[in-house]
């Protein structure tokens, strides 16, 4: 039996149009911040990772518009920016909850019950791996490198550790997702 490309989830239609630009006021604010960031580096392209954090703080994830912004201010191609943004797991490429909960199941944590904890969290939250609760509060991930993860303490007990993204900061009068409410 033959399946069509659309049945396999492959789109062969028109390519995506270029990403829209940020509204003028947002772009001006981001450009000011970007100039400060770029000034810290001898080569402007070295500022790409911090700029990806900047655009992620704007919308909660790295959008096509954010990648276009980075490409424009650094005089790179969107392909170069996309390659970096999709390589690193610290950049979210789709909307996620206010809290990202990742459960580590490497060898140490598997022995300590990481798989069972992940299964219980899935059941309790009613979501699968990479999914967000209906209220938009929690995204559950089967990962180590996220803001919240279950880890073993000195006493060998599992606990919750808040681990902010390296680029997370008070941005433009907004508190970071999951940060203190002030």
NUZASE-687571 format. One record per residue: residue number from 1; residue in one letter; x, y, z of N, C-alpha, C, O in turn. Coordinates in pm, 1 decimal, decimal comma, padded with zeros to 6 digits, m for minus. Example, Ala and Ser with C-alpha at 12.3 -4.5 7.8 and 13.67 -1.06 7.14 Angstrom:
2
ATOM    nr   rest        n.x        n.y        n.z       ca.x       ca.y       ca.z        c.x        c.y        c.z        o.x        o.y        o.z
ATOM     1      a    01319,0   m00569,0    00780,0    01230,0   m00450,0    00780,0    01320,0   m00330,0    00780,0    01423,6   m00331,9    00846,5
ATOM     2      s    01285,0   m00225,0    00708,0    01367,0   m00106,0    00714,0    01290,0    00003,0    00787,0    01340,9    00113,8    00803,9
***
This chain:
182
ATOM    nr   rest        n.x        n.y        n.z       ca.x       ca.y       ca.z        c.x        c.y        c.z        o.x        o.y        o.z
ATOM     1      x    00083,6   m00117,3    00000,0    00000,0    00000,0    00000,0    00088,2    00123,7    00000,0    00186,3    00129,5    00074,2
ATOM     2      x    00055,4    00220,9   m00080,6    00133,4    00343,4   m00093,1    00068,9    00454,9   m00011,8   m00053,1    00471,0   m00011,4
ATOM     3      x    00153,9    00531,9    00057,4    00101,6    00646,3    00132,0    00152,4    00774,3    00067,4    00263,5    00779,6    00014,6
ATOM     4      x    00069,2    00876,8    00072,6    00109,6    01005,0    00014,5    00205,1    01076,9    00108,3    00216,1    01042,4    00226,0
ATOM     5      x    00274,9    01178,6    00054,4    00368,6    01254,4    00136,9    00296,4    01325,4    00250,4    00352,0    01337,6    00359,5
ATOM     6      x    00174,0    01372,7    00227,8    00100,6    01441,3    00334,5    00059,0    01343,4    00444,1    00052,1    01381,2    00561,1
ATOM     7      x    00030,8    01216,8    00407,2   m00003,3    01116,1    00507,7    00117,6    01080,0    00593,5    00102,6    01039,8    00708,9
ATOM     8      x    00238,0    01094,7    00536,8    00360,7    01067,2    00611,6    00407,0    01189,8    00689,7    00510,6    01184,4    00755,9
ATOM     9      x    00332,6    01300,3    00683,5    00370,3    01421,1    00756,2    00474,6    01504,2    00684,8    00538,4    01589,3    00746,7
ATOM    10      x    00493,4    01481,5    00555,7    00590,6    01555,7    00477,1    00515,2    01656,9    00391,5    00422,3    01621,6    00318,9
ATOM    11      x    00556,1    01781,8    00400,9    00492,3    01886,1    00321,6    00578,7    01918,1    00200,9    00695,1    01955,7    00215,0
ATOM    12      x    00522,3    01903,4    00084,2    00595,3    01935,0   m00038,0    00537,1    02059,2   m00104,6    00564,7    02086,4   m00221,4
ATOM    13      x    00457,4    02133,5   m00030,6    00392,5    02252,7   m00083,9    00487,1    02369,9   m00092,8    00608,9    02354,1   m00100,9
ATOM    14      x    00428,6    02487,4   m00091,0    00505,7    02609,8   m00101,0    00600,1    02624,0    00018,1    00564,9    02587,4    00130,3
ATOM    15      x    00719,6    02676,9   m00006,0    00810,3    02700,9    00107,0    00752,9    02810,1    00198,0    00670,5    02891,1    00155,5
ATOM    16      x    00798,1    02810,5    00323,8    00750,4    02912,2    00417,6    00793,6    03049,5    00370,5    00903,9    03067,7    00319,1
ATOM    17      x    00705,2    03144,9    00388,9    00739,2    03282,7    00358,6    00841,3    03331,3    00459,8    00852,9    03273,6    00567,9
ATOM    18      x    00915,9    03436,9    00426,9    01010,8    03490,5    00525,9    00937,7    03525,7    00655,5    00820,6    03563,5    00654,3
ATOM    19      x    01008,3    03512,7    00765,1    00949,8    03543,7    00895,7    00911,2    03690,7    00901,6    00981,7    03775,8    00847,3
ATOM    20      x    00800,6    03720,6    00966,5    00763,4    03861,9    00982,0    00861,9    03931,7    01074,7    00928,3    03867,1    01155,8
ATOM    21      x    00871,0    04061,9    01062,5    00957,9    04141,0    01150,4    00884,7    04167,5    01280,9    00762,1    04159,5    01287,4
ATOM    22      x    00961,0    04199,1    01384,6    00900,5    04243,7    01509,7    00833,9    04379,4    01485,9    00874,0    04452,9    01395,7
ATOM    23      x    00732,8    04412,8    01565,7    00677,6    04548,8    01559,2    00789,5    04649,6    01588,2    00885,3    04617,2    01658,3
ATOM    24      x    00777,7    04769,9    01535,3    00883,9    04870,6    01545,9    00930,5    04894,0    01689,0    01050,9    04899,8    01714,0
ATOM    25      x    00836,3    04907,7    01784,7    00876,2    04936,0    01922,8    00954,6    04819,7    01983,5    01050,6    04841,7    02057,4
ATOM    26      x    00914,8    04697,4    01953,1    00985,7    04579,9    02004,4    01123,7    04571,6    01939,9    01223,4    04547,4    02007,9
ATOM    27      x    01128,6    04591,5    01809,8    01257,3    04584,9    01739,1    01355,0    04689,2    01792,1    01472,8    04659,0    01811,3
ATOM    28      x    01307,9    04811,2    01815,8    01396,3    04916,8    01867,8    01452,6    04877,3    02004,0    01571,6    04895,4    02029,5
ATOM    29      x    01368,9    04824,4    02090,2    01413,0    04781,8    02223,1    01514,2    04668,6    02212,3    01617,9    04670,2    02278,6
ATOM    30      x    01483,2    04570,3    02128,2    01575,0    04457,0    02111,8    01707,0    04502,0    02048,5    01813,3    04451,6    02084,6
ATOM    31      x    01700,7    04595,5    01955,3    01823,9    04645,4    01892,6    01913,9    04714,6    01995,1    02035,8    04698,5    01990,8
ATOM    32      x    01854,7    04791,9    02087,7    01934,3    04856,0    02193,4    02004,7    04749,0    02276,6    02124,7    04757,7    02302,4
ATOM    33      x    01928,4    04648,2    02318,1    01987,5    04540,0    02397,1    02092,2    04464,1    02316,9    02196,9    04427,2    02370,1
ATOM    34      x    02064,6    04440,9    02190,2    02158,1    04367,1    02104,8    02289,7    04442,9    02088,6    02396,7    04382,0    02090,1
ATOM    35      x    02282,6    04575,7    02073,2    02405,6    04654,4    02060,9    02492,8    04639,7    02185,8    02615,0    04628,5    02175,8
ATOM    36      x    02429,3    04639,9    02303,2    02504,5    04621,9    02427,7    02570,6    04484,4    02431,9    02686,2    04471,2    02471,9
ATOM    37      x    02496,8    04383,6    02390,5    02550,3    04246,6    02391,5    02664,3    04233,2    02291,1    02769,9    04179,0    02323,8
ATOM    38      x    02643,9    04281,7    02170,6    02744,8    04268,6    02064,4    02873,4    04340,4    02102,2    02982,5    04294,9    02067,8
ATOM    39      x    02861,2    04452,1    02172,7    02979,3    04530,8    02211,5    03073,5    04453,1    02303,7    03190,5    04489,3    02315,6
ATOM    40      x    03026,1    04349,5    02367,6    03108,2    04269,8    02459,4    03204,2    04175,2    02387,0    03293,0    04117,4    02449,8
ATOM    41      x    03187,3    04159,1    02256,4    03262,4    04057,4    02183,1    03348,7    04120,5    02074,8    03306,2    04215,7    02009,4
ATOM    42      x    03471,7    04067,5    02054,8    03558,2    04121,7    01949,2    03504,2    04092,4    01808,5    03528,1    04169,3    01715,3
ATOM    43      x    03432,7    03982,6    01793,8    03371,1    03946,2    01665,8    03221,0    03937,4    01689,8    03177,1    03861,4    01776,1
ATOM    44      x    03142,8    04012,6    01616,0    02998,7    04021,9    01642,0    02928,7    03886,2    01636,0    02832,9    03864,1    01710,1
ATOM    45      x    02973,7    03795,5    01550,3    02904,2    03666,4    01540,2    02916,2    03585,8    01668,6    02837,7    03493,6    01690,8
ATOM    46      x    03013,2    03618,8    01753,7    03026,4    03551,6    01882,9    02910,5    03584,1    01976,4    02892,0    03516,2    02077,4
ATOM    47      x    02833,1    03686,1    01944,6    02719,2    03725,7    02027,3    02592,7    03647,1    01994,2    02487,5    03673,6    02052,5
ATOM    48      x    02600,1    03551,6    01902,6    02479,6    03481,4    01859,9    02409,0    03408,9    01974,5    02287,1    03420,3    01986,9
ATOM    49      x    02480,1    03336,1    02057,0    02413,5    03262,4    02165,5    02341,7    03357,4    02261,7    02224,8    03334,0    02292,5
ATOM    50      x    02407,3    03464,1    02310,5    02333,5    03556,7    02396,7    02215,6    03624,3    02325,8    02114,1    03652,9    02389,3
ATOM    51      x    02227,7    03649,9    02196,7    02115,9    03710,6    02124,1    01999,5    03612,3    02111,0    01883,5    03653,3    02114,9
ATOM    52      x    02028,8    03485,2    02095,9    01920,7    03386,1    02094,0    01849,8    03382,0    02228,6    01727,9    03365,5    02233,5
ATOM    53      x    01924,0    03396,7    02337,8    01860,7    03406,0    02469,4    01773,2    03530,8    02477,3    01663,7    03527,1    02533,2
ATOM    54      x    01821,5    03640,0    02421,6    01744,9    03765,0    02422,7    01611,0    03747,8    02351,5    01507,0    03784,7    02406,0
ATOM    55      x    01612,5    03692,1    02230,6    01486,1    03677,5    02158,1    01397,7    03571,0    02220,9    01275,2    03579,0    02212,2
ATOM    56      x    01459,2    03470,7    02284,6    01378,7    03371,3    02355,5    01307,2    03435,5    02474,0    01193,9    03398,6    02504,9
ATOM    57      x    01371,8    03531,0    02540,7    01308,1    03598,0    02654,5    01191,9    03686,1    02609,2    01103,9    03718,4    02689,1
ATOM    58      x    01190,9    03724,7    02483,4    01082,4    03809,5    02430,9    00952,3    03732,9    02414,2    00845,8    03783,1    02450,3
ATOM    59      x    00959,5    03611,5    02359,8    00837,0    03537,4    02329,0    00827,1    03402,2    02399,2    00730,8    03328,3    02378,4
ATOM    60      x    00925,4    03370,0    02481,6    00921,1    03244,2    02553,5    00982,1    03128,0    02477,8    01003,4    03021,1    02535,0
ATOM    61      x    01010,3    03147,2    02351,2    01080,3    03047,8    02270,2    01142,1    03119,9    02151,1    01107,5    03234,8    02123,2
ATOM    62      x    01232,6    03053,6    02081,3    01298,4    03116,0    01966,8    01209,0    03097,1    01844,7    01190,0    02985,5    01796,5
ATOM    63      x    01155,1    03206,9    01796,3    01065,0    03204,2    01681,3    01142,6    03230,3    01552,5    01259,7    03268,0    01556,1
ATOM    64      x    01077,5    03210,4    01441,2    01138,2    03245,1    01312,4    01169,2    03394,7    01308,2    01269,8    03436,4    01250,9
ATOM    65      x    01081,6    03475,4    01369,6    01104,8    03619,5    01374,4    01230,4    03649,6    01456,2    01310,3    03735,1    01417,9
ATOM    66      x    01248,1    03579,8    01568,4    01367,3    03599,0    01650,5    01493,9    03558,9    01577,0    01596,0    03626,8    01587,7
ATOM    67      x    01488,2    03448,9    01502,4    01606,1    03406,4    01425,9    01636,7    03506,4    01315,0    01753,1    03533,9    01286,0
ATOM    68      x    01532,0    03560,6    01253,2    01553,2    03662,8    01150,0    01617,8    03787,3    01210,7    01708,4    03845,7    01151,2
ATOM    69      x    01571,5    03827,9    01329,0    01628,1    03943,3    01397,3    01777,6    03920,5    01421,9    01859,4    04007,2    01390,8
ATOM    70      x    01813,5    03805,0    01477,3    01954,3    03774,5    01504,0    02037,1    03778,8    01375,8    02146,7    03834,8    01373,3
ATOM    71      x    01984,1    03719,9    01271,1    02054,7    03720,7    01142,8    02075,8    03863,4    01093,1    02184,5    03897,6    01046,4
ATOM    72      x    01973,7    03945,6    01103,0    01983,6    04084,0    01055,7    02089,8    04162,1    01132,6    02176,0    04225,7    01072,0
ATOM    73      x    02084,2    04157,6    01266,4    02176,6    04240,9    01343,8    02319,9    04189,4    01339,4    02413,4    04267,2    01358,4
ATOM    74      x    02339,1    04061,1    01314,9    02474,4    04004,2    01308,9    02524,4    03987,6    01166,0    02636,6    03942,3    01143,3
ATOM    75      x    02440,8    04024,5    01070,4    02474,6    04009,5    00927,9    02512,3    03865,3    00894,5    02613,2    03838,1    00829,5
ATOM    76      x    02427,2    03774,2    00941,7    02439,7    03631,8    00911,3    02320,3    03591,1    00826,6    02226,4    03668,9    00809,8
ATOM    77      x    02323,2    03470,6    00773,6    02205,4    03419,0    00704,5    02112,2    03356,4    00807,7    02155,8    03316,3    00915,7
ATOM    78      x    01985,1    03348,5    00774,2    01892,6    03282,0    00866,7    01928,7    03133,9    00878,6    01901,7    03072,4    00981,8
ATOM    79      x    01988,9    03076,2    00775,3    02031,4    02935,7    00782,4    02139,8    02918,1    00888,5    02138,3    02819,4    00962,1
ATOM    80      x    02234,1    03012,6    00897,5    02339,3    03003,3    00999,1    02280,4    03013,2    01139,6    02319,0    02938,2    01229,3
ATOM    81      x    02187,1    03105,7    01157,9    02124,4    03122,9    01289,4    02039,6    03000,9    01324,1    02043,6    02952,6    01437,2
ATOM    82      x    01963,9    02951,6    01228,4    01879,2    02834,7    01251,7    01963,0    02712,8    01289,0    01923,8    02634,7    01375,6
ATOM    83      x    02077,6    02696,4    01224,3    02165,3    02582,9    01255,1    02208,2    02585,4    01401,3    02211,3    02481,2    01466,7
ATOM    84      x    02240,8    02702,4    01452,6    02283,2    02714,2    01592,6    02163,4    02696,9    01685,8    02172,0    02624,3    01784,8
ATOM    85      x    02052,4    02763,0    01655,0    01933,6    02758,3    01742,4    01877,3    02617,5    01753,9    01822,2    02581,8    01858,0
ATOM    86      x    01889,9    02537,7    01649,9    01835,6    02401,8    01653,9    01936,0    02300,9    01708,5    01898,3    02188,7    01742,4
ATOM    87      x    02062,7    02338,7    01717,5    02165,1    02248,8    01770,8    02158,0    02240,7    01922,8    02167,5    02131,8    01979,5
ATOM    88      x    02141,6    02353,8    01988,7    02144,8    02359,3    02134,6    02006,6    02334,8    02193,9    01907,8    02392,7    02148,7
ATOM    89      x    02000,2    02247,9    02296,5    01871,8    02216,9    02359,6    01823,5    02328,1    02451,7    01708,0    02326,0    02494,4
ATOM    90      x    01908,3    02424,5    02483,4    01866,4    02532,7    02573,0    01773,1    02631,8    02504,0    01711,7    02715,5    02570,1
ATOM    91      x    01762,2    02622,8    02372,4    01671,9    02712,7    02300,0    01544,1    02637,0    02267,0    01545,2    02538,0    02193,9
ATOM    92      x    01434,6    02685,9    02322,7    01304,4    02623,9    02297,2    01255,0    02671,2    02160,7    01260,3    02790,2    02129,5
ATOM    93      x    01207,3    02577,4    02080,5    01161,9    02611,3    01945,8    01010,6    02609,9    01931,6    00956,7    02630,5    01822,9
ATOM    94      x    00943,4    02585,2    02042,8    00797,4    02593,2    02041,6    00753,5    02643,8    02178,1    00828,5    02633,7    02275,1
ATOM    95      x    00633,1    02697,8    02186,3    00587,1    02748,0    02315,9    00590,5    02637,2    02420,4    00564,5    02520,6    02391,0
ATOM    96      x    00622,9    02676,2    02541,6    00624,9    02579,0    02650,4    00560,8    02642,4    02772,6    00526,9    02760,7    02772,1
ATOM    97      x    00544,8    02563,1    02876,4    00480,2    02610,7    02997,3    00566,1    02709,3    03074,3    00683,4    02729,7    03043,2
ATOM    98      x    00505,5    02769,9    03175,0    00579,1    02861,7    03261,7    00693,3    02789,1    03332,0    00796,1    02849,1    03363,4
ATOM    99      x    00674,6    02660,2    03356,4    00776,0    02578,5    03421,0    00809,0    02461,5    03329,6    00719,8    02395,0    03276,9
ATOM   100      x    00939,3    02437,4    03311,5    00983,6    02320,5    03237,6    01036,4    02222,2    03340,9    01128,5    02253,4    03416,4
ATOM   101      x    00977,6    02103,9    03343,5    01020,7    01999,8    03436,8    01084,6    01889,0    03354,1    01019,4    01824,0    03272,3
ATOM   102      x    01213,3    01869,5    03377,5    01285,5    01763,7    03309,0    01325,2    01657,5    03409,1    01367,7    01688,8    03520,3
ATOM   103      x    01311,6    01533,9    03370,6    01347,7    01423,8    03459,7    01468,2    01352,6    03400,2    01465,1    01305,3    03286,6
ATOM   104      x    01573,3    01346,2    03479,0    01696,2    01281,6    03436,5    01683,5    01131,3    03457,0    01648,8    01085,0    03565,6
ATOM   105      x    01711,8    01056,3    03352,2    01705,7    00910,1    03364,7    01835,3    00845,8    03316,0    01834,4    00734,3    03263,9
ATOM   106      x    01948,0    00918,0    03333,8    02073,9    00852,2    03299,6    02093,9    00736,1    03397,1    02006,3    00710,5    03479,8
ATOM   107      x    02204,4    00666,9    03389,8    02222,6    00544,7    03467,7    02198,8    00566,2    03617,1    02125,6    00489,6    03679,8
ATOM   108      x    02259,8    00669,3    03673,9    02244,5    00694,5    03817,3    02097,6    00716,9    03852,9    02047,2    00658,6    03948,9
ATOM   109      x    02030,2    00799,9    03776,8    01892,5    00833,4    03809,7    01795,9    00719,7    03776,3    01693,3    00704,3    03842,5
ATOM   110      x    01827,7    00641,1    03675,3    01744,2    00525,2    03644,9    01747,7    00426,9    03761,9    01644,7    00371,7    03800,6
ATOM   111      x    01866,4    00405,7    03817,4    01880,2    00317,2    03933,1    01800,8    00371,9    04051,4    01747,3    00295,9    04132,1
ATOM   112      x    01793,8    00505,6    04060,6    01723,9    00569,1    04173,0    01575,2    00589,6    04145,1    01504,5    00647,5    04227,6
ATOM   113      x    01527,1    00543,1    04030,4    01383,8    00550,4    04003,8    01340,0    00659,6    03908,2    01222,2    00695,1    03905,4
ATOM   114      x    01431,7    00713,4    03830,1    01398,0    00821,6    03737,9    01287,1    00786,2    03640,1    01198,3    00867,9    03615,6
ATOM   115      x    01290,7    00665,4    03583,5    01186,8    00625,1    03488,0    01049,6    00619,6    03554,1    00949,7    00661,9    03496,0
ATOM   116      x    01045,9    00567,2    03675,6    00917,8    00558,7    03746,6    00864,8    00697,8    03781,2    00744,8    00723,6    03772,0
ATOM   117      x    00955,4    00786,6    03821,1    00914,4    00923,9    03853,6    00858,9    00992,1    03728,9    00757,0    01060,8    03735,1
ATOM   118      x    00926,5    00972,8    03615,8    00878,4    01033,4    03492,0    00739,0    00980,6    03457,9    00650,9    01057,9    03420,3
ATOM   119      x    00719,1    00851,5    03470,8    00587,7    00792,3    03442,5    00480,3    00847,9    03535,6    00369,0    00877,6    03492,2
ATOM   120      x    00514,0    00861,7    03663,7    00416,7    00915,9    03759,4    00384,0    01062,1    03728,7    00268,7    01103,7    03740,5
ATOM   121      x    00484,2    01139,5    03689,8    00459,0    01278,9    03653,1    00370,2    01287,5    03528,5    00280,3    01371,3    03521,8
ATOM   122      x    00395,3    01201,1    03430,4    00310,7    01198,6    03311,4    00165,1    01173,7    03349,7    00074,3    01241,6    03301,7
ATOM   123      x    00144,8    01076,3    03435,8    00008,8    01042,2    03478,0   m00053,1    01156,2    03558,8   m00168,1    01193,3    03535,4
ATOM   124      x    00021,8    01211,4    03652,7   m00028,7    01318,5    03738,9   m00063,6    01444,0    03658,3   m00167,7    01505,7    03680,9
ATOM   125      x    00023,7    01481,3    03564,5    00001,8    01602,5    03486,3   m00090,0    01580,2    03366,4   m00146,9    01675,0    03312,4
ATOM   126      x   m00103,8    01455,3    03325,6   m00187,1    01424,4    03209,6   m00124,4    01466,4    03077,5   m00195,0    01501,7    02983,1
ATOM   127      x    00008,5    01462,6    03071,1    00079,8    01500,3    02949,1    00187,3    01397,5    02918,5    00229,8    01321,9    03005,9
ATOM   128      x    00230,5    01395,8    02794,0    00340,7    01310,7    02752,6    00469,1    01390,1    02745,5    00472,4    01508,3    02779,6
ATOM   129      x    00574,4    01324,8    02701,4    00704,1    01389,7    02688,2    00696,0    01508,2    02591,8    00646,3    01494,9    02480,0
ATOM   130      x    00744,9    01623,1    02635,8    00745,6    01742,3    02552,1    00611,6    01812,6    02543,7    00597,8    01909,8    02469,4
ATOM   131      x    00513,0    01766,0    02617,9    00379,8    01827,3    02613,6    00360,5    01921,0    02732,0    00428,7    01911,1    02834,0
ATOM   132      x    00264,1    02013,4    02714,8    00234,5    02114,5    02816,9    00093,1    02093,0    02868,9    00002,3    02056,8    02794,1
ATOM   133      x    00076,5    02116,0    02998,5   m00055,6    02101,3    03059,3   m00153,9    02198,6    02995,4   m00114,2    02301,6    02940,8
ATOM   134      x   m00282,5    02165,2    03002,7   m00386,3    02247,3    02939,4   m00385,2    02391,9    02988,9   m00419,9    02483,0    02913,7
ATOM   135      x   m00345,7    02413,7    03114,6   m00343,7    02550,2    03167,8   m00216,4    02626,6    03129,2   m00200,3    02743,0    03166,0
ATOM   136      x   m00126,4    02561,4    03055,2   m00004,8    02627,7    03008,4    00101,5    02646,3    03115,4    00197,8    02720,2    03094,5
ATOM   137      x    00086,0    02581,5    03228,0    00179,8    02603,4    03339,1    00305,1    02516,5    03332,8    00414,8    02564,6    03361,6
ATOM   138      x    00290,4    02388,6    03295,4    00402,7    02294,9    03307,9    00425,6    02220,7    03176,0    00332,5    02168,2    03115,1
ATOM   139      x    00551,6    02218,1    03134,3    00593,7    02133,7    03022,3    00683,7    02025,8    03080,4    00780,6    02055,7    03150,1
ATOM   140      x    00651,4    01900,8    03051,6    00727,6    01787,2    03103,6    00821,1    01736,0    02995,3    00779,9    01712,5    02881,7
ATOM   141      x    00947,3    01719,2    03032,1    01046,1    01673,1    02934,1    01133,7    01564,1    02993,5    01170,2    01567,9    03111,0
ATOM   142      x    01165,6    01469,4    02911,4    01254,2    01358,6    02946,9    01395,9    01404,6    02914,8    01458,3    01354,4    02821,4
ATOM   143      x    01446,6    01500,7    02993,1    01577,0    01561,9    02966,7    01648,9    01591,0    03096,4    01592,4    01582,2    03205,4
ATOM   144      x    01775,5    01626,0    03081,0    01855,1    01669,8    03194,5    01869,9    01821,9    03191,2    01864,6    01886,3    03295,9
ATOM   145      x    01888,2    01879,2    03074,4    01928,2    02018,8    03064,3    01810,1    02114,0    03051,6    01792,4    02178,4    02948,2
ATOM   146      x    01731,2    02122,6    03154,7    01620,8    02217,7    03157,9    01617,8    02284,2    03293,7    01695,9    02250,0    03382,4
ATOM   147      x    01528,9    02377,7    03309,5    01527,1    02460,1    03429,2    01498,1    02383,2    03556,6    01562,2    02407,9    03658,8
ATOM   148      x    01405,7    02293,3    03553,6    01378,2    02212,8    03672,4    01415,3    02069,3    03640,1    01378,0    02016,4    03535,3
ATOM   149      x    01487,5    02007,9    03729,0    01514,6    01867,1    03706,2    01518,1    01795,4    03839,2    01547,6    01854,7    03942,9
ATOM   150      x    01488,2    01669,9    03834,9    01499,0    01588,2    03955,1    01643,6    01542,3    03963,7    01701,0    01495,9    03865,2
ATOM   151      x    01701,3    01555,4    04080,4    01841,5    01519,9    04093,4    01866,1    01453,5    04227,7    01785,0    01463,0    04319,8
ATOM   152      x    01978,5    01387,1    04236,5    02016,4    01324,1    04362,5    02097,5    01422,7    04444,1    02194,1    01480,6    04394,3
ATOM   153      x    02058,8    01442,0    04568,5    02134,8    01527,3    04658,0    02244,7    01448,0    04724,5    02263,6    01329,9    04695,3
ATOM   154      x    02317,7    01513,0    04814,4    02427,0    01445,0    04885,0    02378,3    01321,8    04960,3    02450,0    01222,7    04973,6
ATOM   155      x    02254,2    01330,4    05009,4    02199,9    01219,1    05086,5    02137,2    01110,8    04997,8    02081,6    01013,5    05048,7
ATOM   156      x    02146,4    01127,9    04863,1    02093,9    01027,1    04772,7    01944,8    01037,0    04747,9    01889,1    00954,9    04675,1
ATOM   157      x    01878,4    01136,4    04807,3    01735,0    01151,7    04783,3    01712,8    01237,1    04659,7    01791,0    01326,9    04628,4
ATOM   158      x    01603,6    01206,5    04590,3    01568,1    01286,4    04473,7    01493,8    01410,2    04520,1    01414,2    01404,0    04613,8
ATOM   159      x    01519,3    01520,9    04455,7    01451,0    01644,6    04490,3    01438,4    01732,0    04367,4    01493,4    01700,4    04262,0
ATOM   160      x    01366,5    01841,0    04380,6    01347,9    01931,2    04267,9    01446,3    02045,8    04281,4    01457,3    02107,2    04387,6
ATOM   161      x    01517,0    02074,1    04175,0    01614,9    02181,8    04170,2    01573,8    02280,9    04063,5    01551,7    02242,0    03948,8
ATOM   162      x    01563,0    02408,8    04098,7    01533,7    02510,6    03998,8    01665,8    02548,4    03935,5    01759,1    02589,9    04004,2
ATOM   163      x    01673,4    02533,9    03804,3    01795,6    02560,7    03732,2    01764,0    02658,6    03619,2    01723,0    02615,4    03511,5
ATOM   164      x    01782,2    02790,6    03640,8    01746,3    02887,9    03537,4    01834,8    02874,5    03414,5    01951,2    02835,5    03424,2
ATOM   165      x    01778,1    02907,5    03298,6    01857,6    02914,5    03176,7    01966,8    03018,0    03197,4    01944,5    03117,2    03266,7
ATOM   166      x    02086,4    02997,2    03138,2    02195,0    03093,9    03156,1    02156,9    03235,4    03111,1    02206,3    03332,2    03169,0
ATOM   167      x    02072,5    03250,1    03011,8    02037,0    03382,0    02961,0    01912,0    03439,0    03022,8    01868,3    03548,1    02986,1
ATOM   168      x    01853,3    03366,0    03117,0    01729,3    03412,8    03177,1    01759,1    03535,3    03263,6    01853,7    03534,3    03342,3
ATOM   169      x    01679,6    03639,1    03249,3    01701,3    03760,9    03326,1    01573,8    03842,0    03325,7    01481,2    03813,8    03249,6
ATOM   170      x    01569,2    03941,0    03409,6    01457,6    04034,1    03404,5    01469,3    04104,5    03269,8    01569,0    04171,8    03243,9
ATOM   171      x    01371,8    04090,4    03186,5    01380,8    04144,3    03051,4    01268,2    04243,2    03027,6    01150,3    04207,7    03030,4
ATOM   172      x    01305,7    04364,5    03004,8    01210,0    04465,8    02961,4    01088,9    04476,3    03053,4    00975,7    04488,1    03006,5
ATOM   173      x    01112,4    04472,1    03182,3    01002,5    04487,6    03276,6    00918,8    04362,4    03296,3    00818,4    04366,1    03367,3
ATOM   174      x    00958,3    04252,0    03234,7    00885,5    04125,7    03250,5    00970,0    04032,9    03334,1    01092,6    04031,6    03322,8
ATOM   175      x    00903,6    03954,6    03418,8    00978,8    03855,4    03493,3    00995,6    03731,8    03407,2    00906,7    03699,1    03328,6
ATOM   176      x    01108,6    03661,7    03420,4    01126,7    03538,1    03344,3    01020,7    03436,2    03382,4    00975,2    03431,7    03496,7
ATOM   177      x    00982,4    03355,5    03286,3    00884,7    03249,7    03313,4    00935,6    03162,2    03425,2    01048,3    03112,9    03420,6
ATOM   178      x    00851,9    03143,1    03526,0    00889,2    03057,4    03637,2    00974,5    03126,1    03742,3    01010,5    03064,1    03842,3
ATOM   179      x    01007,7    03253,1    03721,7    01090,2    03325,3    03817,0    01006,7    03374,8    03933,2    00884,9    03357,4    03935,1
ATOM   180      x    01071,6    03435,9    04029,2    00998,1    03487,0    04144,5    00902,7    03598,0    04102,3    00931,9    03675,5    04011,2
ATOM   181      x    00789,6    03604,5    04169,0    00688,5    03701,9    04129,7    00715,2    03838,6    04189,2    00637,6    03931,8    04168,2
ATOM   182      x    00822,5    03851,4    04262,3    00865,7    03981,2    04308,2    00813,8    04014,0    04439,7    00842,2    04121,8    04492,1
***
